[in-house]
């Protein structure tokens, strides 16, 4: 059975605005490796439309090795977008989900292959409430944003997590790897 992994950057105060963190070579390499070792990534419409930026980097590379390699990795991984307003997308490695989130994810988890990533705050919240996430990988940046989108603000049920490992970056960020407990 494939694992469903919620992977998200956030600030020390829990804000998951993509502009609030620190994007550098080390972080890009971390996410390039994660994407390369995963089979699919799930996005909501808003995050997907933000990620479309990386298509421009593919067409016009920056010259920065880690940034350009991340663009290749995000292009290669199959993407599934959940949206009530999109019915098709132009990005070749992307499809728009035809079924509801729960049904789609349950089927994906049963398929053979590499793990499934979730990269949108709204989907992480929904999948947390459905108890379908097998692992959380939260990269906490050494930044206090002060305001913005709080990742878990709309969670209605208490979820207890078990820390399974950590990864510390030279610039001060820490990725915390958690699994939900059974109790």
C-alpha positions as CSV (number, residue, x, y, z in Angstrom):
1,X,0.0,0.0,0.0
2,X,1.3,3.4,-0.9
3,X,1.8,6.0,1.8
4,X,0.1,9.4,1.6
5,X,2.6,12.1,2.7
6,X,1.6,15.7,3.5
7,X,4.7,17.8,2.7
8,X,4.5,21.5,3.5
9,X,6.8,24.5,4.2
10,X,5.7,26.7,7.1
11,X,7.1,29.4,9.3
12,X,7.7,29.0,13.0
13,X,4.3,30.6,13.7
14,X,2.5,28.0,11.4
15,X,2.0,30.1,8.3
16,X,2.3,28.3,5.0
17,X,2.6,31.2,2.6
18,X,5.1,30.1,-0.2
19,X,6.7,33.6,0.0
20,X,7.3,33.5,3.8
21,X,9.9,30.7,3.9
22,X,13.6,30.7,2.8
23,X,14.1,29.1,-0.6
24,X,17.7,28.2,-1.2
25,X,19.8,25.5,-2.8
26,X,19.5,23.2,0.2
27,X,15.7,23.4,0.3
28,X,15.4,23.0,-3.4
29,X,17.6,19.8,-3.3
30,X,15.5,18.4,-0.4
31,X,12.2,18.8,-2.4
32,X,13.8,17.6,-5.6
33,X,14.8,14.4,-3.8
34,X,11.3,14.1,-2.3
35,X,9.6,14.5,-5.7
36,X,12.0,12.1,-7.4
37,X,11.3,9.4,-4.9
38,X,7.5,9.9,-5.0
39,X,5.0,8.6,-7.5
40,X,2.3,11.3,-7.6
41,X,1.5,14.7,-6.0
42,X,-1.9,16.0,-5.2
43,X,-2.8,19.7,-5.5
44,X,-5.8,21.9,-5.0
45,X,-6.4,24.5,-7.7
46,X,-4.8,27.5,-6.0
47,X,-1.5,25.7,-5.2
48,X,-1.4,24.1,-8.6
49,X,-1.7,27.4,-10.3
50,X,1.2,28.7,-8.2
51,X,3.3,25.7,-9.1
52,X,2.7,26.4,-12.8
53,X,5.5,29.0,-12.4
54,X,8.0,26.1,-12.7
55,X,7.0,25.6,-16.3
56,X,8.6,29.0,-17.0
57,X,11.8,27.8,-15.4
58,X,11.8,24.8,-17.6
59,X,11.5,27.0,-20.7
60,X,14.0,29.5,-19.5
61,X,16.3,28.0,-16.9
62,X,17.7,30.3,-14.2
63,X,21.2,28.9,-14.3
64,X,21.0,28.0,-10.7
65,X,21.5,24.2,-10.6
66,X,19.2,23.4,-7.6
67,X,16.4,25.6,-8.9
68,X,16.5,24.2,-12.4
69,X,16.7,20.6,-11.1
70,X,13.6,21.2,-8.9
71,X,11.8,22.5,-12.0
72,X,12.6,19.3,-13.9
73,X,11.5,17.2,-10.9
74,X,8.2,19.0,-10.5
75,X,7.5,18.7,-14.2
76,X,8.2,15.0,-14.2
77,X,6.1,13.8,-11.3
78,X,2.4,13.0,-12.2
79,X,0.1,15.6,-10.7
80,X,-3.6,15.3,-9.8
81,X,-5.5,18.6,-9.3
82,X,-8.7,18.8,-7.3
83,X,-10.9,21.6,-8.4
84,X,-14.5,22.6,-8.7
85,X,-13.7,25.2,-11.4
86,X,-11.0,23.6,-13.6
87,X,-12.0,20.9,-16.1
88,X,-8.7,20.6,-17.9
89,X,-5.1,21.8,-17.6
90,X,-2.3,22.4,-20.0
91,X,0.6,20.9,-18.0
92,X,1.2,17.5,-19.7
93,X,2.0,15.6,-16.5
94,X,-1.2,16.8,-14.8
95,X,-4.8,15.6,-14.7
96,X,-7.9,17.0,-13.1
97,X,-9.4,14.6,-10.6
98,X,-12.7,13.2,-11.8
99,X,-13.8,11.8,-8.4
100,X,-14.1,13.1,-4.9
101,X,-10.9,13.5,-2.8
102,X,-11.6,10.5,-0.6
103,X,-12.4,8.1,-3.4
104,X,-9.4,9.2,-5.5
105,X,-7.0,8.9,-2.6
106,X,-8.3,5.5,-1.4
107,X,-7.8,4.1,-5.0
108,X,-4.3,5.7,-5.3
109,X,-3.2,4.2,-2.0
110,X,-4.2,0.7,-3.2
111,X,-2.1,1.0,-6.4
112,X,1.4,-0.3,-6.7
113,X,4.1,2.4,-6.9
114,X,5.9,5.1,-5.0
115,X,4.3,7.2,-2.3
116,X,1.8,9.9,-2.9
117,X,2.5,13.5,-1.8
118,X,0.0,16.2,-0.9
119,X,1.2,19.7,-1.4
120,X,-1.8,22.0,-0.8
121,X,-2.9,23.3,2.5
122,X,-6.6,22.8,1.8
123,X,-6.1,19.2,0.8
124,X,-3.9,18.5,3.8
125,X,-6.7,19.8,6.0
126,X,-9.4,17.7,4.2
127,X,-7.2,14.6,4.2
128,X,-6.3,15.0,7.9
129,X,-10.0,15.2,8.7
130,X,-10.6,12.0,6.6
131,X,-7.7,10.3,8.5
132,X,-6.0,9.4,5.3
133,X,-2.6,10.9,5.8
134,X,0.1,8.4,6.8
135,X,3.0,10.9,7.3
136,X,3.4,14.6,7.8
137,X,6.7,16.2,6.6
138,X,6.6,19.8,8.0
139,X,9.5,21.9,7.1
140,X,9.7,24.7,9.7
141,X,11.6,27.8,8.5
142,X,13.3,30.1,11.0
143,X,10.9,32.9,10.2
144,X,8.0,34.5,12.0
145,X,5.5,35.6,9.4
146,X,3.1,37.4,11.7
147,X,0.1,36.7,9.4
148,X,-1.0,34.6,6.5
149,X,-2.6,31.2,5.9
150,X,-2.3,29.0,9.0
151,X,-2.1,25.4,7.9
152,X,-4.2,23.7,10.5
153,X,-6.7,26.5,11.4
154,X,-9.7,24.6,10.0
155,X,-9.0,21.3,11.7
156,X,-12.0,20.4,13.9
157,X,-10.7,17.2,15.5
158,X,-7.7,16.7,17.7
159,X,-5.0,14.5,16.0
160,X,-2.0,13.2,18.0
161,X,1.2,12.7,16.1
162,X,4.3,10.6,16.8
163,X,7.7,12.2,15.8
164,X,9.6,9.6,13.7
165,X,12.6,11.7,12.6
166,X,13.9,15.1,12.0
167,X,16.2,16.7,9.4
168,X,18.0,19.9,10.1
169,X,19.1,22.3,7.4
170,X,22.3,24.4,7.6
171,X,20.3,27.7,7.4
172,X,18.2,26.8,10.5
173,X,15.0,25.1,9.0
174,X,14.0,21.8,10.4
175,X,11.8,19.2,8.8
176,X,9.7,17.3,11.3
177,X,8.5,13.8,10.2
178,X,5.3,12.7,12.0
179,X,2.9,9.8,11.8
180,X,-0.6,9.9,13.2
181,X,-1.0,7.7,16.3
182,X,-3.8,5.1,16.4
183,X,-5.3,6.5,19.6
